[in-house]
Amino acid sequence: MFRKLFPVLVALFTAALAAAPLPFPQDTSDLKPDPAAHFGALPNGVRYVILPNQEPKNRASLRLLVLSGSLEENENQRGLAHFLEHMCFNGSAHYAPGTLVEYFQRLGMSFGGDTNAYTSFDHTAFQIELPDTGPATVAEGLQVFADFAGTLLLRPDQIQKERPIILSEKRTRDSVKYRQLEASFNFLLGDSLFSKRLPIGLQPVIEQAQRDRFVDLYNTWYRPERMVVIVVGAIDPGAVEKQIITAFSGVTDRAPARPDPDLGAATAALGVRVNYDAEPEASATTVGIDVIAPYAYQPDTSSLRLRHLPRDLAVAMLDRRLEILSKKENAPFISGEASVDENFNFYHNAGLNLTCAPGQWQAALTVGEQELRRALKFGFTPAELKEATANFANELDQAAKTAATRRSAGLADEIIDSVVQKEVFTSPADDLALFKPALEKVTPDDCAAALRAAFGLPGRYITVSGNAKIPGDAIAAITTAYQNSAATAIQPPAAQSDEKFAYTDFGAPGKITGQKHVDDLDLTLVTFANGVRVNLKKTDFEANTIRLSVRVGPGQLTEPHDQPGLAFFTDLTFLPGGLGRHSADDLQRLLAGHTVGLDFKISSDALEFGGDTNRDDLLLQLQLFAAYLTDPGYRPESFRRASKRLDEFYNGLAHSIHGPLQVEVPRLLAGGDPRFGLPSREVMLTRTPGEEKAWLAPQLASGPIEIGITGDIDVNATLGALARTFGALPARAPKPAYTAERRVSFPSQTFAKDYVVPTEIPKAVLALYWPTADARDVSRTRRLDLLAEILSDRLRVKIREQLGGAYDPAAASQPSDTFTNYGYILAETVVDPARTTEIADSIIAIAADLQKNGVTADELDRAKQPILTMLRDSARTNQYWLGAVLANCQEFPQRLDWCRSRYSDFDSITLADLNALAKSYLGPDRAFSAIVKPEAKKP
């Protein structure tokens, strides 16, 4: 009898001692949580949120949220919260060290893609994307999390093994931007714990901390009441709730609770406080104007959200002003943004940041100070507010209409954010009901008052950070520049003109001359009389969402060899150049409140437009695309801005270890073809608007057009809209074969290139390339993909886990579907500069072993299962159908068969298939290499 009662007594005793569950945000709010979500708590304090959701089908997203991060560390534990996150994957009661990743792979989950984790200041989160929602699979996922919660082994040998991996991650993440972030925390929050608890931690602690420090952190802060289990997906909430109870009821406190750490103070500036953060390797200079103030948590209520609404609109309007100003002739800055936030329930930050060339920091600071002061003094115009409220209302409306097909992973992450930020997880429908009436009533004066309240303190933190060289007393120079600007009189903002979208008539609607329905794939192929081809597929994957692709002409295939960089230059300038009758800023104002997208890029074999819309705005979306084909603006402001961005871009490349891999190596691999890689800064800056127009105009005017459209469409209405736009354009010729332009070849001899770049960031990068073939033989392409996955996994095991030589070594197959017989397998990783030769040799040896000894059956299974999971998922995404099938399946009809066979073909791949490819391609004598190191420091 005692044996039967003892577990019950222990459970009752444990429950009596356990801390009470923390409240959910809705417990102190008038806001109601999403009615589909189920909230609960176990007697030991573990909370949970369960949300049924149907996309992707038959899958579930699991999260374990631990409300403890780097802020909970002691001084001698700095970096151990993040280290502890890694240790969760290195041995627990049910999963021996070194087995968890492989176990996940066999279930059909990829490392890094379906299983991951991160550590922040105030929380740690673990993520699992289950391959199916069978009871055993869900139970297994919850068991993994339960082990993380309470039964980590923290073996000393595993801690020692993980140290170099953590140091490799620290090295990989080190950058100029990270150092600027660190300096910003020190300046703005120097009196707080935040400046002393960046999650990556301190190298001596990472190198030396013994097991007792890990155990102390784990037992003290991984407590039941600090944990929230989140399950979102195609599940039965009642059944999952029982599984959570089974898995987590045994999690107990393992050490006395400690009070939350003292976070220090968020200190408001008295007067003007100035900081100069010189970073010569930065790509540009940033000037910042900030207000910092203490902030104490306020419950998330409807009144608080409505109080913040005018503030959010004010920030959006100030951002638009900065965007417009940045394009003016002689504008002294490249880009700018404003922000107002309350962070970590500890500090309020209202700020404005401008990015500029190093020699223009004073002028940029002047613009920032005066534009902020102009908004604070004179407020905003009705036209500005009309645009901002239209966009806000449209976002709310779209969120409500698309809610039914949201993806589970995104919802799970939203729930994490809501719990951490103590905000109610409301439904999009309720958000729309709350905000829409308020948007109809808000006034410019409301927004101005909200902005004044946000920047209400008189003191300012002023920062100049980056590559600006300020001789002498930099602090005094910055202070003087700011004060001089503040003493300058300002004028109210200018009124804006009101106009209508001018591109609605393209001529008589075109006639359809060919229409075929592909029954087994349920898609429609259409040809208009003018030669425009259209491929349509109606889906229910995303409610009220339509995705479009427009491919025009040959793209970079015909980039003139004597004008290297023209495609890159055009990418930067074409859309910002606007239209003949509307500037890009005019378009943004005219399209406010509409769901239209506008992307453009020069791909290897086409000019590609893209966008997302809905049924109501589909015609407008097509009109916008057609306008760019028939009347591109080539406006001077786009070229002025591009010049500034190119300067910033090349400044960054000059000090980046990845610079040579972007600029020179691709061209060398392609036998010197100037369409690959990038030209030097000097050559790039010789590209002109005239060259761009001369190259693009023929493609836009008469180049072949193929359009892909998928999503929540009405096929007949879509064809009608197409007839009025693209069908009405002048005739289009078929696309030539471009046989000569598709010829590219590797050098006849392999090369081993060594580069040095002037940087103080102590890291190197190495890249190895094994030539393969193009993507036209899809059977070979799929097998090369799988072979590269196996090579990548071997790199993980050897380079990361055994040698501790890199944080994220990876390999990938990159066959070209444009250039004949051109492709390669790439292995790339960031390493310690002192170990480049060792790691490069190891990678070549790993590939050579695959060539000689082949793939194992277990490796094949562990690589194949995650891919099969991905294939099942992607078949229910509009992105797959648009990108892999519809975009150009009339130009390349074989894409239809590729779609039909992809799952069965991948599933049929054998060891013999992969071993034959490995033997052909992965020999050590076939590898090209590029190693980039930081320049040696002068003694």
RAWO-V808787 format. One record per backbone hydrogen bond with DSSP energy under -0.5 kcal/mol. CO is the residue of the C=O (numbers start at 1). NH is the residue of the N-H. Records with the same first field share a line. If there is no record, write none. Layout:
CO=NH, NH
//
This chain:
1=5
2=6
3=7
4=8
5=9
6=10
7=11
8=12
9=13
10=14
11=15
12=16
13=17
14=18
24=27
25=28
26=29
34=37
36=52
37=39
38=50
40=48
42=45
46=42
47=229
48=40
49=231
50=38
51=233
55=408
56=59
59=234
60=62, 130
61=232
62=128
63=65, 230
64=66, 126
65=67, 228
66=68, 124
69=72
70=73
74=77
75=78
77=80
78=202
79=83
80=84
81=85
82=86
83=87
84=88
85=88
86=89
87=90
91=153, 154
95=92
96=99
99=103
100=104
101=105
102=106
103=107
104=108, 109
105=108
110=114, 115
114=129
115=112
116=127
118=125
120=70
121=71
123=120
124=66
125=118
126=64
127=116
128=62, 130
130=60
134=138
135=139
136=140
137=141
138=142
139=143
140=144
141=145
142=146
143=147
144=148
145=149
146=150
147=151
151=93
155=158, 159
156=160
157=161
158=162
159=163
160=164
162=166
163=167
164=168
165=169
166=170
167=171
168=172
169=173
170=174
171=174
175=179
176=180
177=181
178=182
179=183
180=184
181=185
182=186
183=187
184=188
185=189
189=192, 195
191=265
193=196
194=197
198=201
199=82
202=206
203=207
204=208
205=209
210=213, 214
211=215
212=216
213=217
214=218
215=219
216=220
217=221
218=222
219=254
221=223
223=226
224=227
226=67
227=47
228=65
229=49
230=63
231=51
232=61
233=53, 235
235=237
236=240
237=241
238=242
239=243
240=244
241=245
242=246
243=247
244=248
245=249
248=251
261=263
263=193
265=267
266=268
269=271
271=273, 460
273=462
275=277, 464
276=278
277=279, 466
279=282
284=467
285=356
286=465
287=354
288=463
289=352
290=461
291=350
293=348
299=301
301=305
302=306
303=307
304=308
305=309
306=310
308=312
309=313
310=314
311=315
312=316
313=317
314=318
315=319
316=320
317=321
318=322
319=323
320=324
321=325
322=326
323=327
324=327
325=328
328=331
335=355
337=353
339=351
341=349
343=346, 347
346=295
347=343
348=293
349=341
350=291
351=339
352=289
353=337
354=287
355=334, 335
356=285
357=360
358=361
360=364
361=365
362=366
363=367
364=368
365=369
366=370
367=371
368=372
369=373
370=374
371=375
372=376
373=377
374=378, 379
375=379
381=385
382=386
383=387
384=388
385=389
386=390
387=391
388=392
389=393
390=394
391=395
392=396
393=397
394=398
395=399
396=400
397=401
398=402
399=403
400=403
402=405
403=406
406=55
407=411
408=412
409=413
410=414
411=415
412=416
413=417
414=418
415=419
416=420
417=421
418=423
419=422
422=300
424=426
425=34
427=431
428=432
429=433
430=434
431=435
432=436
434=438
435=439
436=440
437=441
438=441, 442
443=447
444=448
445=449
446=450
447=451
448=452
449=453
450=454
451=455
453=456
460=273, 462
461=290
462=275
463=288
464=277
465=286
466=279
468=470
469=471
472=474
473=477
474=478
475=479
476=480
477=481
478=482
479=483
480=484
481=485
482=486
483=487
485=488
502=504
511=529
514=527
516=518, 525
517=519
518=522, 523
519=522
523=518
524=536
525=516
526=534
527=513, 514
528=531
530=732
532=528
533=707
534=526
535=709
536=524
537=711
542=545
545=712
546=613
547=710
548=611
549=708
550=609
551=706
552=607
554=557
555=558
556=559
560=563
563=566
565=569
566=570
567=571
568=572
569=573
570=574
573=577
574=577
575=578
576=584
577=635
578=633
582=579
583=587
584=588
585=589
586=590
587=591
589=592
591=594
594=596
595=614
599=610
601=603, 608
603=556, 606
606=603, 608
607=552, 609
608=601
609=550
610=599
611=548
613=546
614=618
615=618
617=621
618=622
619=623
620=624
621=625
622=626
623=627
624=628
625=629
626=630
627=631
631=580
635=638, 639
636=640
637=641
638=642
639=643
640=644
641=645
642=646
643=647
644=648
645=649
646=650
647=651
648=652
649=653
650=654
651=655
652=655
653=656
654=758
656=659
658=662
659=662, 663
660=664, 665
663=678
664=668
665=669
666=670
667=672, 673
668=671
670=673
673=676
680=684
681=685
683=686
684=687
688=692
689=693
690=694
691=695
692=696
693=697
694=698
695=699
696=700
697=701
698=702, 703
699=703
702=733
704=553
705=533
706=551
707=535
708=549
709=537
710=547
711=539, 713
713=715
714=718
715=719
716=720
717=721
718=722
719=723
720=724
721=725
722=725, 727
723=510
724=506
725=728
726=729
738=742
740=743
742=744, 820
751=929
753=931
755=933
757=759, 935
760=762
761=763
764=831
765=932
766=829
767=930
768=827
769=771, 928
770=825
776=778
777=781
778=782
779=783
780=784
781=785
782=786
783=787
784=788
785=789
786=790
787=791
788=792
789=793
790=794
791=795
792=796
793=797
794=798
795=799, 800
796=801
797=802
798=803
799=805, 806
800=804
810=828
812=826
814=824
816=775
819=822
820=744
821=823
822=816
823=772
824=814, 826
825=770
826=812
827=768
828=810
829=766
831=764
832=835
833=836
835=839
836=840
837=841
838=842
839=843
840=844
841=845
842=846
843=847
844=848
845=849
846=850
847=851
848=852
849=853, 854
850=854
856=860
857=861
858=862
859=863
860=864
861=865
862=866
863=867
864=868
865=869
866=870
867=871
868=872
869=873
870=874
871=875
873=876
874=877
877=881
878=882
879=883
880=884, 885
881=885, 886
882=887
885=888
888=892
890=893
892=895
893=896, 897
894=898
895=899
896=900
897=901
898=902
901=905
902=906
903=907
904=908
906=909
910=914
911=915
912=916
913=917
914=918
915=919
916=920
917=921
918=922
923=926
924=927
926=771
928=769
929=753
930=767
931=755
932=765
933=757
//
